[in-house]
Amino acid sequence: MSSSASRSPILVTGGAGFIGSHVCVELINSGYLPVVVDNLCNSSAESLKRVAQITGVTPVFYQIDVNDKDSLRKVFATHSFEAVMHFAGLKAVGESSQIPMKYYRYNVAGTLSLTEVMEEFKVWKLIFSSSATVYGDPASVPIDEGFPTFTTNPYGRSKLIVEDILRDIAHSTGSSKADNQWNISLLRYFNPVGAHESGLIGEDPAGIPNNLLPYVAQVAIGKLQQLSVYGNDYDTLDGTGVRDYIHVVDLALGHVAALQSLNKTGVGCRAYNLGTGCGYSVLQMVNAFEKASGRSVPYKISARRPGDIASCYSNAQKAKAELGWEAKYGLERMMQDAWRWQQKNPNGFSE
């Protein structure tokens, strides 16, 4: 294992979060040094201590906000970054409809601050954490990158606005030759689940979980009473909503593949789906978790939520062809790893 000093530094904004911390592990495993910028508004610095336990390498950490350009400049002045991975932002669909201005401040303005500082320091490679929400309610499945984009909530809109901004930046002619050196990957995630096999890092939602699997896990361990299944009358195999769930480690490896691809491709901006290409219903997820945990997950059927769609899963062939990446972990492994994390950390990182 190489020392920290010999590793190429990669800036990871939001690197203490669920996805960011798993990406830090895989960056270290691939010979890089993650330099994390995170304001810890919905994450914990404990996750980075756990990354060090797993890998033997401690990520560099700065507790700052990406909207704080002066602090960002100091970080860029201290490290010669090869590239930036941008995860920092807010991510709850429902909350975004209640406080949209906050979502645009963090997700859109924060990205502008980051890219302006990147340009000052001539760091041109960027991997952006986007989302399958940019596809809205697709006319058909599986969804490929050529599908039309539109959104039904401020969270998704913030991701799509940032994608548009980054495409404009990448394709700008600029006032000098340096202005068109941008090389950007937009990674559109489907539904990240699971945890690192060590059980040391995983998803640690604040308060009541917004996502299905952490909610199921907290019902299984007894923290929550029962799961609400929103709608059982969709045109799906069992009437419940179908989504593409991807193991968070597969997702992290997709980021490393995208980073290595940026070193081989020319300038520009490219979008990639990161998913398994398989759809699982809510009830299939519940049954799979019950099998992995040996625990019962009681649930009740509730009315559909506004804006929810019947089915959403990916065509991830472009990532396979151009990045040499594909998801390798199946549903059983996702559930086993999620349950191990929940058992070892019933109160998340707060312990």
Secondary structure, DSSP 8 states (H G I E B T S, - for coil): ---GGGSEEEEEETTTSHHHHHHHHHHHHTTEEEEEE---SSS-THHHHHHHHHHS---EEE---TT-HHHHHHHHHH---SEEEE--S---HHHHHHSHHHHIIIIIIHHHHHHHHHHHTT--EEEEEEEGGGG-S-SSSSB-TTS----SSHHHHHHHHHHHHHHHHHT---SSGGGG--EEEEEEE-EEE---TTSSS----SSS-SSHHHHHHHHHTTSSS-EEEE-S-SSSSSSS-EE-EEEHHHHHHHHHHHHHHHTTS-SEEEEEEES-S--EEHHHHHHHHHHHHS----EEEE---TT--SEE-B--HHHHHHH-------HHHHHHHHHHHHHH-TTGGG-
